[in-house]
């Protein structure tokens, strides 16, 4: 399982998830931290295990609880003797570029400015994305993939639907102030929220698929995969590089792909990807979950 904010969750988080999910304690588990790519990197590792015949079946995914990220006091400091800084674990470990101390949102703002990605284009795309999401929720498109979660504090009941932006926020996306820099184009409306969530998939080899999946819907077949990287402050450029690499590995062209799903924290990343690829990929070809 992928997990970026690991502080305070206890030893071996993936093992905890496996056991609490009903798997036998003898089943091995590993936690992967690749920030935003942690969950998909876990899926790739699971696929590789199957391809190498190290396993016939694997469960892989990602999990994150931003609301439970702790604050830090440096070990050895006595808070009674002097003032010592309290560090926010969510910001430090999840949202800050360690090389220059800037928030990842500020880095994204810089790239958006350099690539001439306008505020209007980002808001337009975010609104389309929200509308697609709302339509999917209303039509129950993802109902069979959602496992309800019991509330353990506060109000009682089950959480059985993904979070939707409040109607008032949705209606004033274009009026929101920039979040990360004066005159910036990234706002709380065209960027993802701080939230909690998890997802996982079961991967099997061809033999198991033929034996046990005949009456169940197979979501996808993994053809190939690729990782790509950029300078930390230019992380928004990485998806375009990954697309180029994965298409080359699969011996496919952009024109042969019918639907692209790009899961990113900022709408501008999708727009940058489209621009960098300089290809027939259109805005409506992308899905971003924010």
N, C-alpha and C positions, 0 to 999 in steps of 0.2 A: 504494500500500500504506500502511496505517496503521501507525505506530510511535511509541510514546510515549517510550520510553527510548532516545534516539538517540545519546547520548554514547558514543564509543569504537567505534562500528560502522563508521566510515569514511564517505567521501563518498557522497552520493546512495544511501541504502539501498534505495529502491524500484528504482532502476536496477540495483543489484547483484542483487536478487531476480529481476528480469526476465531478465537475461543468464544467471545461473546456472540459471534455470528453463527455458532453451532458447529464449527469444525473441530475435529479431534485435536487434542493437545499435541499429538505426535506430528502433526503437519507443520512443516517449516514455514516461517514468515520473515519477511525483511521489510524494513521501512526505508523509503527512498526520499531524499530531499534534493529536489532540483527546482526549488521555488515554484513558479507557475506551472512548470512542466512535470511536476512530481508525479501526478496521477497517470498521465500518458506514458511517462518513462517507465512506470511500474507495469503498464500494459505491454509495452515493448519488451521489457525483460521477461515477462511471463510468456510472451509469444516465442521469444528466443529459446527459452527452456523447452518448449514443446518442439520447436524445429530441430533442436539438438538431441531430441529423444531423452531428455532428462526428466520429462514428465508428460503424461497424457492429457492432463487437465490442470488448469490453474485458475485461481481467482485473483483479480487485480483491479486496482482502482485508486481513488484518492479520497482524502478526508481532511477537513480543516474546521477548526472552531476559533474564529477570530475573537469572538466575545469572551473566550476564556484565556486568551493570551495574557500571561502574568506581567507584572512590572518587576524590575530587577534592582537589588541593592548589591553592590560589589562585596564579595566575601572579604572578611577581615576588617571591614569598616564598622565602627561603633556609632550607630545613629544618635546615641545620647551625648556623645562628646563633641560632635560638630555636624554642620550641615553637609549632607552628602547627596549627590544627584540620584534621583530615582529614574531609571530608564524604562521606557515603554517597550515591552517585548514585541508587541505587534508592529510598531513602527521600526524598531531597530532590526529585527530579524526578517521582516516581511516586506517593508515598504521603502527602505532606504538604500541608496547606492553606497556601498561601503567604501568606494574609492574617492568620492568627493563629498559624501554626507548629504547629498541632495535627495529629495523624495523621488521615487520613480515617476510620479506625476509631473514633476518639474522637468525631468529628463524627456518625458513624452511631449511636453509642451515645446521644448527646444526643437525636437525633431519635426513636430507638426509645423512650426514656424519655418524651418529650413526647407521643408518639402511643400510649403504653401498649401497646407491642409487647412481650410477655413473653419471657423466656428460653425457657420451655417451647415456645411457639409457634414460635420461631426454630429450636430444636433439632428439633422435630417436622418442620418443613418441610425442614430440611437432611437429615434421615434419609430422608425420602421421596425427596428429590432424588438422594441417593446410591444408594438402592435402584433407582430408575429407571435410573440410569446403569449400575449393575452388571448389571441385566437386559439393557440394550442391548448391553453388551459381551459377555455370555454368549451372546446370540442372534445376534451379528454384525450388528446393525442398521446399523452405520455402516462396515462393512468396506470397501465400495466407495468410500467417501469418504476413506479414510485412506491416505496415501502414506508407506510406511516410510522411516525416516531412519537412515542408517548412523552408528554411533558412531565418532568420530574419536579418542577418547582413553579410557584405562581399558579396561574390558571391550570385547571385540569383539562385533559382531553388529548386529542391526537393532532399532530401536524401532518397533513396529507397532501399539501400543495406547496409548490415553490413560492418564494416571496415575490410579490408584485409591487412596483412602486406605488405609493399612495397617489390617488387620483389628482390631488392638488399639486403634487410634484410633477406628475406627467403633463399637466396642463400648462405649467410655467417653465418647462425645460429651456426654452429659448431666452428666458429672462434671468436665469441663474447666473450668479457671479462666478468668475474663474476661481479655481481652488488653489492653484500652485504657484502662480506668478502674476504680477500686475500686467494686465492686458493679455493674459494667456487665454487659450481657447478651450482648455479642458475644465469641465465643471462636474458637479455631482450628478448631473443628468446624462452626460455622455461618457461617463466612466462607471465602472461597476461599484456596487456598494460593499461595505465591510459586512461579511455575513458568515454563517456557519453552513456546512453541508458536506455531503459525502456521496460517492457513487462507486459502483463496482460492476465488473462484468465477469462472466465465466468464459474461459477460453478452453477449447478442446481440440484434439487432433482430428484428422479426417475419419479415422476409424470410429471414434466415439460419436462424432457427429452423425455418421450413418447409422449407428446402433441406437442412439438415444434421442436424437433431435428430430426425428421424422415427424412427430406430432407437435413439436414446438417451433416457434418462429426463430430462425437464425438471423440475428441482427446484421451481421457483416462477416465478410471474409477478409483477413489481413493479407494484403498482397505484398507490401513492403513498408518500410518506415525509414525515417531519417531524422537526425538531430542537426541543428545549425546554431551558430552563435555569432554574436556581434560584440562590439565594445559595450561594457555594462550600461553606459549612458545612452547607447543606441540600440537597446533591446528591441525597440519597435521595428527594426529592420530584419530581425531574425526570421520571422515567418516566411518572408519572401525567399530567403536563402533556403529554408527548409523545403519549400515548394519546389524550387529548382532541383534540389538534390533528390527528393523523393520521386519526382517525375523521371529523372534520369535513371534512377534505380529500377523503376517499373517499366522503362522504355515506353513512356506515354507522353503525350503532349497536353498542353493546357486545353486545347480544343476537345480532347477526348474525355474530359471530366465534366459531368453534368451538374454536380452540386458540390460546393465547397462549404465546409463548416469550420470557421475559425473562432476558437474560444479565446477571447482576450479581455483584458481589463479595461481597455480604452477603445472607443469607436475609431479613433485615429489610426490605430494599428491596422485595421482592415483597409482603410483608405490608403495608407502608406503602402501596404502590400499590393493593392491593385495598381498603384502608380509605379512602383518599382518593377513589377512584373511586366508592365507595358504590354498587356495581352488582352484578348477578348473577354477576360473575366469581368463580369459586370457587378454592380453593387447588389443587384437582386440575387446574385449567385452565392452571396455570403450570408452566413448566419452568425451573429455575435450574441452571446448571452451576457447581459449587463444587469 
